[in-house]
C-alpha cells in the first residue's frame, strides 16, 4: 500500500492562526448551506447528527457548524444535536476541543437544545459514523486531498494538471477512484434525505485563456524552490522527479461523473443539488494591494501555505530526498526561501482559488 498523502494540517494552533483563506471559502458557502438546511426534508430524528469531514484544529469548523446549527434551530427547536468532528488520527483534536470551550463563536453557546460534540479519528475515505445515522455532512477545504500519494508524475512540475498523456490519465483515474470512494463512504454515513455539503479547491475547464486551476502559480513556485535545492546538492533528483502535490482540483463535471455513471458505486445514491465552481478572492493579496507591504504579505501568505502543505512536503518530498542536514532544517529553509522570493515578487507565487461547491441529497432508492 502506498503512503498516505498527508498527515493533516500543521498543529499546535498554527493552522487556526493561518487559515484566513479557508475561513473565507467557508463563509462564501454559508448562505447556500443554510438554504439547504431550510429546504431539507422533515427533521424528525432526535438526536440530529452533523458530521464535519476534515475538521483540523477546529476554529473554522466550529464557526461553520455554528451556521448549520443556527439554521437547524430555526426548524427543530430543542432537538438534541450530535456534532461529530472527523479528521485523521494525527490531527490536533486537543486544539479542536479547546476551541469549542473557549471561542466566543463556539456553537456550544447557541441557545436551544443540547449539543454533544464528538470526534471520529479516521480517514474520510472510510466510514466515519455508524451506517445511516447522519442527517447532515459538511466538509470545507479538505475533500481535494488524495487518499494516497499520486501513482504517476508530472514532468518538471508538482501540479497534477501539468501532467500529460498516460501520466495525466492515470492521475485522473486515481482522483476519480478516490472521489468515488469518498462519496460511497458518505452514502454509508448518511440516512435517506440526508444532505452533504462540500467545498474544495477546483478548476474551470480550458477556455481561450487555458484551464483555470487553483494554486497553479503557488505549486509552480514550490517546484522551483525544490529544483534549486537539487542544484545546490541538498535534495536528491529522484525525490524531485517522483513527487506530485497530492491534491486534485476537480471541475464540476468531474465532481458529477461518478454520480452520473452507471455501474459506479455511487450511481443512484445521491441527487445532485449543486455542482459549481466559483472564484474566491485571496485575502492576503487583497491586504497587500491596500498596504503595498510586500514583506508583511509574504510572511502571512507563506504561513498560510505552510499550514496546509508542510505535512506532504515533509513526508513526500523532503523526507525521502534530503541529502545533508536535518529534515527540520530543510523544511524551515524551504518555506524561508518561498517567503524571501515572494517578498521580492508577490505575483510570483500568488494563490488564485476557484472553489468547487457540491451539494447532494441522499436518496433512499436507486434511480
C-alpha positions in Angstrom: 0.0 0.0 0.0 1.3 3.5 -0.8 1.9 6.2 1.7 -1.0 8.3 2.9 -0.9 11.7 1.1 -0.8 13.9 4.2 -0.8 13.6 8.0 -3.1 16.6 8.2 -2.7 20.3 8.8 0.1 21.8 10.9 -0.9 21.6 14.6 -0.2 23.5 17.8 -2.6 26.3 16.8 -0.6 27.1 13.7 -3.3 26.1 11.2 -6.0 28.0 13.1 -3.8 31.1 13.1 -3.0 30.9 9.4 -6.2 29.8 7.6 -8.0 33.0 6.8 -8.4 31.9 3.2 -10.2 28.7 4.3 -12.5 30.8 6.6 -13.3 32.9 3.6 -14.1 29.9 1.5 -16.5 28.5 4.2 -18.1 31.9 4.5 -18.7 32.0 0.8 -20.8 28.9 1.1 -22.7 29.7 4.3 -25.7 31.1 2.6 -26.1 28.1 0.3 -25.6 25.7 3.3 -28.3 27.5 5.3 -30.7 27.3 2.3 -30.1 23.6 2.0 -30.9 23.0 5.7 -34.0 25.1 5.4 -35.3 23.1 2.4 -34.2 19.6 3.5 -36.9 17.1 4.4 -38.6 16.7 7.8 -36.1 16.9 10.7 -37.7 14.2 12.8 -34.7 12.3 14.3 -33.6 13.1 17.8 -30.6 13.3 18.0 -29.8 15.1 14.8 -26.3 14.2 13.7 -24.0 16.5 11.9 -20.6 15.2 10.6 -17.8 17.6 9.8 -15.2 15.9 7.5 -11.7 17.3 7.8 -12.1 19.5 10.9 -8.4 20.2 11.5 -7.9 22.3 14.7 -11.4 23.5 14.7 -11.5 27.3 14.6 -13.1 27.3 11.1 -15.0 24.1 11.8 -16.6 25.5 14.9 -17.8 28.6 13.0 -19.2 26.5 10.1 -21.0 24.1 12.3 -22.4 27.1 14.2 -24.0 28.4 10.9 -25.6 25.0 10.4 -26.8 24.7 14.0 -28.5 28.1 13.9 -30.4 27.2 10.7 -31.3 23.9 12.3 -32.6 25.5 15.5 -34.9 27.6 13.3 -36.5 24.4 12.2 -36.2 22.0 15.1 -36.0 24.0 18.3 -34.9 21.8 21.2 -33.7 18.8 19.2 -30.5 17.3 20.6 -27.7 17.7 18.1 -24.6 15.4 17.9 -21.7 17.2 16.2 -19.1 14.7 15.0 -15.7 16.2 14.1 -13.7 14.0 11.8 -10.0 14.1 10.8 -7.0 11.8 10.7 -5.7 10.3 14.0 -2.7 12.6 13.7 -4.9 15.7 13.9 -4.6 18.0 16.8 -8.0 17.2 18.4 -6.9 18.8 21.7 -7.0 22.2 19.9 -10.4 21.4 18.5 -12.0 20.9 21.9 -10.1 23.9 23.4 -11.7 26.0 20.6 -15.1 24.6 21.4 -14.8 25.6 25.1 -13.1 28.9 24.7 -14.1 30.6 21.5 -16.8 33.3 21.6 -18.3 31.9 18.4 -18.4 28.3 19.7 -21.7 26.6 18.7 -21.9 25.4 22.3 -23.0 28.9 23.1 -26.0 28.9 20.7 -29.3 28.8 22.6 -31.6 25.8 22.2 -31.4 22.1 22.9 -28.4 20.0 24.0 -25.4 19.7 21.7 -22.9 16.8 22.1 -19.6 17.4 20.4 -17.7 14.2 19.5 -14.6 13.2 17.5 -14.1 10.4 14.9 -10.4 9.9 14.3 -10.2 8.1 10.9 -9.7 8.8 7.3 -12.7 10.2 5.5 -12.1 7.5 2.9 -13.6 5.2 5.4 -17.0 5.3 7.2 -16.9 8.0 9.9 -20.1 7.1 11.9 -22.4 4.1 12.2 -24.3 3.5 9.0 -27.2 5.9 8.2 -27.1 7.9 11.4 -26.0 11.3 9.9 -28.5 13.8 8.6 -26.0 16.4 7.6 -22.4 16.1 6.4 -20.2 19.1 5.7 -16.6 19.5 4.5 -14.6 22.6 3.9 -11.2 22.8 2.1 -10.5 19.0 2.6 -12.0 16.7 0.0 -9.5 17.7 -2.6 -6.7 15.7 -0.8 -6.0 12.3 -2.5 -6.1 9.2 -0.4 -2.5 8.2 -1.2 0.5 9.8 -2.8 0.0 10.0 -6.5 0.9 7.0 -8.5 2.2 8.9 -11.6 4.2 12.1 -12.1 4.0 15.3 -13.9 7.3 16.1 -15.8 9.1 19.1 -14.3 6.1 20.0 -12.1 4.4 19.2 -8.9 1.0 20.0 -10.3 -1.3 17.2 -11.5 -2.9 19.5 -14.1 0.5 19.8 -15.8 0.8 16.0 -16.4 0.3 14.8 -19.9 -0.5 11.6 -21.8 -0.6 8.3 -19.9 0.5 10.0 -16.7 -2.4 12.5 -16.8 -4.8 9.7 -17.5 -3.5 7.7 -14.6 -3.7 10.6 -12.2 -7.3 11.4 -13.3 -8.3 7.8 -12.7 -6.7 7.8 -9.2 -8.6 11.0 -8.4 -11.9 9.7 -9.8 -11.5 6.5 -7.7 -10.8 8.5 -4.6 -13.7 10.8 -5.1 -16.0 7.8 -5.8 -14.7 6.2 -2.6 -15.3 9.4 -0.6 -18.8 9.7 -1.8 -19.5 6.0 -1.2 -18.4 6.4 2.4 -20.7 9.4 2.8 -23.6 7.3 1.3 -22.9 4.9 4.2 -22.8 7.7 6.8 -26.0 9.5 5.7 -29.5 8.3 6.1 -32.2 8.8 3.4 -32.9 12.5 2.9 -29.6 13.5 4.5 -27.7 16.4 3.0 -24.0 16.5 2.1 -22.4 20.0 1.5 -18.8 20.1 0.3 -16.4 22.8 -0.7 -12.9 22.1 -2.1 -10.3 23.7 -4.4 -11.3 23.2 -8.0 -10.8 24.0 -11.7 -12.6 25.6 -14.6 -12.4 23.9 -18.0 -10.0 25.3 -20.5 -11.2 28.3 -22.4 -9.5 30.7 -24.7 -7.1 31.6 -21.9 -6.5 28.0 -20.8 -7.6 26.0 -17.8 -8.0 27.9 -14.5 -6.5 25.7 -11.8 -6.5 26.6 -8.1 -2.9 27.2 -6.7 -1.2 26.8 -10.1 1.3 29.6 -9.5 2.0 28.6 -6.0 2.7 25.0 -6.8 5.0 26.0 -9.7 6.8 28.2 -7.2 7.3 25.4 -4.8 8.7 23.2 -7.6 11.2 26.0 -8.4 12.4 26.1 -4.8 12.8 22.3 -4.7 14.7 22.4 -8.0 17.0 25.0 -6.5 17.7 22.6 -3.6 18.7 19.9 -6.1 21.0 22.3 -7.9 22.6 23.2 -4.6 23.2 19.5 -3.8 20.8 19.5 -0.9 18.0 17.3 -2.4 18.1 14.2 -4.4 17.0 14.5 -8.1 14.8 11.4 -7.8 12.8 12.9 -4.9 12.1 15.9 -7.1 11.2 13.7 -10.1 8.8 11.5 -8.1 6.9 14.0 -6.0 3.5 15.4 -7.0 1.4 17.6 -4.7 -1.4 15.3 -3.7 -4.5 17.4 -4.3 -6.8 17.2 -7.3 -8.6 20.3 -8.4 -11.8 18.9 -9.9 -14.1 20.6 -12.4 -17.8 20.5 -11.8 -18.1 17.8 -14.5 -15.5 15.6 -12.8 -17.5 16.0 -9.5 -20.6 14.8 -11.2 -19.0 12.0 -13.1 -19.3 9.0 -10.7 -22.7 10.1 -9.6 -24.0 10.0 -13.2 -22.0 6.9 -14.3 -24.0 3.7 -14.5 -22.1 1.0 -12.7 -20.4 3.4 -10.3 -20.5 2.6 -6.6 -22.5 5.8 -6.0 -24.8 5.8 -9.0 -28.3 6.5 -7.7 -27.1 7.2 -4.2 -27.5 11.0 -4.3 -29.4 13.7 -6.0 -27.1 16.5 -7.2 -28.4 19.8 -5.9 -25.3 21.9 -6.6 -22.1 21.3 -8.5 -20.4 24.6 -9.5 -17.0 26.4 -9.4 -16.7 30.0 -8.3 -13.6 32.2 -7.6 -12.9 33.2 -4.0 -10.5 36.2 -3.7 -7.2 35.9 -1.9 -7.4 37.8 1.4 -3.7 38.1 1.8 -3.2 39.6 -1.6 -6.1 42.0 -1.1 -4.3 43.3 2.0 -1.0 43.7 0.1 -2.8 45.7 -2.6 -4.0 48.1 0.1 -0.8 48.4 2.1 1.9 47.8 -0.5 3.9 46.0 2.2 5.4 43.0 0.3 7.4 41.7 3.3 4.3 41.5 5.6 2.3 39.9 2.7 5.0 37.3 2.2 5.1 36.5 5.9 1.4 36.0 6.3 0.8 34.3 3.0 3.6 31.8 3.4 2.4 30.9 6.9 -0.9 30.1 5.2 0.8 27.9 2.7 2.9 26.1 5.3 -0.1 25.5 7.5 -1.7 23.2 4.9 1.3 22.0 2.9 4.0 21.2 5.4 2.9 17.6 6.1 3.0 16.5 2.5 6.2 18.4 1.6 7.9 16.9 4.7 6.9 13.3 4.1 6.6 13.2 0.3 9.4 15.4 -0.9 12.0 16.5 1.7 11.8 13.4 3.9 12.8 11.0 1.2 15.2 13.4 -0.5 17.3 15.5 1.9 20.9 14.7 1.4 22.6 16.5 4.3 21.5 18.2 7.5 18.3 17.7 9.4 14.9 17.3 7.9 13.5 20.0 10.2 16.2 22.5 8.9 15.4 21.6 5.3 11.7 22.2 5.9 12.4 25.6 7.5 14.7 26.5 4.7 12.1 25.5 2.0 9.5 27.9 3.4 12.0 30.6 4.2 13.0 30.7 0.5 9.4 30.7 -0.6 8.9 33.7 1.7 12.0 35.5 0.5 11.2 35.2 -3.2 7.5 36.0 -2.6 8.5 39.3 -0.9 10.7 40.2 -3.9 7.8 39.5 -6.3 4.3 39.0 -4.7 2.8 37.9 -8.1 5.4 35.0 -8.4 3.6 32.6 -6.1 0.2 34.2 -5.9 -2.6 31.8 -4.8 -5.7 32.0 -7.0 -8.7 30.0 -6.0 -11.6 28.5 -7.8 -13.7 26.8 -5.2 -15.8 23.8 -6.2 -19.1 23.6 -4.2 -21.0 20.3 -4.3 -24.4 19.8 -2.5 -26.1 16.4 -2.6 -29.1 14.8 -1.1 -29.0 11.1 -0.1 -31.7 9.1 -1.9 -33.4 6.1 -0.3 -33.8 4.2 -3.5 -31.7 3.9 -6.7 -32.7 6.0 -9.7 
